[in-house]
Amino acid sequence: MQFGLTAEQEMIVSTVRSFVEKEIYPHEAEVERSGQVPPELAAEIKRKCRALGFYACNFPEEVGGAGLSQLDFTLVERELGRGSMALTHFFGRPQNILMACDSAQRERYLLPAVRGEKMDALAMTEPDAGSDVRGMKCTAVREGGDWLVNGSKHFISGAEHADFFIVFVATGEDETPKGPKKRITTFLVDRGTPGFEVREGYASVSHRGYRNSILDFDNCRLPDAQVLGAVDGGFEVMNTWLYATRLTVAAFCVGRARRCFDLALTQAAERRQFGQPIGRFQGVGFQIADMVTEIDAADWLTLAAAWRLDQGLPANREIASAKLYASEMLARVTDSSLQIFGGMGLMDDFPIERFWRDARVERIWDGTSEIQRHIISRDLLRPLGA
């Protein structure tokens, strides 16, 4: 592994960071206040991203993407982490799972998503099935040659902007020595399909403007043409294309922590108490030292996991470690930054209180910290027969 960035990677970082600072930062306060992104602003961000050549940069060149490596794409996500998630959503990173589309689906879903003509949303979580995917109760049964889907999904991010949805549904059950085990199938569902409704979700303190929605299926009829991958092959599709999404959370956390740290460092250098900058007091200076050390550690964990993916090496444990450490690091950094700002850190005159609130969800979505620890320990213990 090379520890320095190439000239091309430096250009990627510089370009995306400049975009975030110029096109995202100026609109963050308004999105935070209103809780929504104006459609014209969303369209403008998408247009400018396409002009940069970064839209769908996580897709190979053969389908119209930029063909970035996993490491390069992780650098993109790290820089996007500096900005409001509600706004950077329109920078355009369709779900890689769309690479599982067959020939007809490529024309209808994959290629329009890569071109920015359509947007997708991933739907897996249910009220009683978060990390326990096999616990889902949304089901699809055969009827008249089609699939009849019933049930609901919640906490679905980006649903209000999506033209179609990638939905995981239980399509059967097998008896195993450990009890019943559900079979899962992935479906592509268009907005407006009869029997399918997208409802407003819950109000969240994290990432205002980046809303969650509830999806309801009431005898929603889908043909076989809407199956993504093989029937009952949802886990194979998921494991092939989705497990690296935890790495994007880690990268986001590193980028957000860097921005928060920069503000705290400036505050520690410029705010004076008792005749000197507060950073000279050990209580503050040591916090600064700990913060940057943890950020650097999370950064290297994340980049190392991305590098392993590019080398074709096993990376499940490394990705889990990166997601676990980076998300918990962000919580500590935002809390320390708020402490350095003092009472003003809780006021909306500064973005610190927003970063503090936003950080909380990172330890929950895309696999809780507890799930990441389970993945790590299982990976270490299984070879020993434990």
Beta strands, then each sheet from edge to edge (+ up, - down):
strand 1: 120-123
strand 2: 139-143
strand 3: 146-157
strand 4: 164-176
strand 5: 179-190
strand 6: 196-200
strand 7: 212-222
strand 8: 227-228
strand 9: 272-273
strand 10: 276-277
sheet 1: 1+ 4+ 5- 8+
sheet 2: 2+ 3- 7+ 6-
sheet 3: 9+ 10-
end
